[in-house]
Amino acid sequence: MNTLVAKLNHRWTTSLLKQSRETTTMAFKVQLSTIPPKPVIPSKKPFKVDLIGGKRYAWCTCGHSKKQPFCDGAHKNKAQGLSPLRFVPEKDATVWLCGCKYTNNPPYCDGTHKQDFITSAPLHEDN
């Protein structure tokens, strides 16, 4: 009986240590901050763009793209956690796409760039 208890105790202890090690290893892979990254402000004015109905677009949400207002993939290195907003307009149209990245109606400008927190903020300059 003691041998059986010892074997079970050993298995339980080994299993517990293995789980503890796996949990610790996984913890290092997890991003420690729960606050999503904030976009930088590439422009304090909207971008006037001619869109083609039915065509897929990817609007930059991070502000790091060199092809503003559209995504060029810069978020993969400079703003992990932010992804472009993909959209397809229903018809051809000339629209104003947000340049400050803080619109409440993405990807379209809603005038947020006129608020103090945008007007007083520095423009992002890529180094």
N, C-alpha and C positions, 0 to 999 in steps of 0.2 A: 504494500500500500504506500509506504514512504517513497519508494522508487517512482511510482506513478505520479504522486503529488510533486515530487522533485522535477520530473519530466514536464508536467503541465506548467509548473511554476517557471521553469526555464523557457518554455515556448512562449508563455505570456510575457515574460520580461523581454525576451528577444523581439517579439512582435511590438511591444510598447516602445522599445528603443528605436526600432526601425521606423515606426510611425513618427516618432519625435524628430528623427533625423530628416525624414522626407518633408515634414512640416517646416523645419528650419531652412532646408534647401529651397523650398517653394517661396518662403518669405522673402528671400533675397531677390527673386525674380519679379516680385510685385512692385509696382511703382508706389513709393511711400506716400506721396501726396494724393489726397482725394480731391483736391481743388483742380478743376480742369485748367489748362493753360489759357491765358487771355491772348487775343489777337493783338498784333501791333497795328498801328494806324499808318497805312501807306499813303493815304490821301484824305484831305478834309473836305473833299468835294466828290460828288458822284461821277461815275463814268457813263457818258452817253454811248449806247451800243445799239447797233442794228442786229436784231436776232432773227434767225430763220425758223419758221414754224416747223416742228417735227425734228429739229436737230438737237442733239444732246450737248449740253454745256456743263462745265464744272466751275462754279464760282468759288474763288479763293476765300476761305474763312479765316486763315491765319494772318494774312497781310504780308507774308514774306515772298510771295510770287513776284517774279520779274515780268510777268505777263498780265498784270492787273487789268481788269478785275478778275481774270480767270486764273485757274490753278496751273502751276507748272511742276508740282510735286515737291516744292520746297518744305512743306510741312513735315515730310518724312524725316528730315534732319533737324529742322529748326523749331518745329512746334508739334512734337509727337503728342497725340491725343486729340488733335484737331484734324478734321477731314474736310475735303471740299464738299460743297452743296451741289449735288447733281440735279439738273432740271431740264425739262423739255417744254419750250413754249408751244402753245397750241397753234399760233399763227405768226406770220412775219410781223415784227413790230420794232419800233425804236423805243427803247426804254432807258431809264437811269438806274444803273446798278450801284449799290452802296460801295463807297470807297473807304469809309472809316471802319467798316466791319462790325459796327455795333447797332445796325438797324434792327427793328423789331418785326420787320417784314422781309426777311432775306429771300432772295438776293437783292431785292429792290430797295432803293433809297426811300426812307420815310422822314428825312429831315433831321435825324439824330445828330448829324455832323454839326448842327447849329447849336447844340447844347454846350454848356460851359465845360463839362468834363472832356469834351472832344476839342473844343476851340483852345483850351488852355494846355492840352497835352502836346508833347513834342511829336513831330512826324518821325516815322521810322526811316532811318537811313541805313541801307545795307552796307556793311563793312567789307 
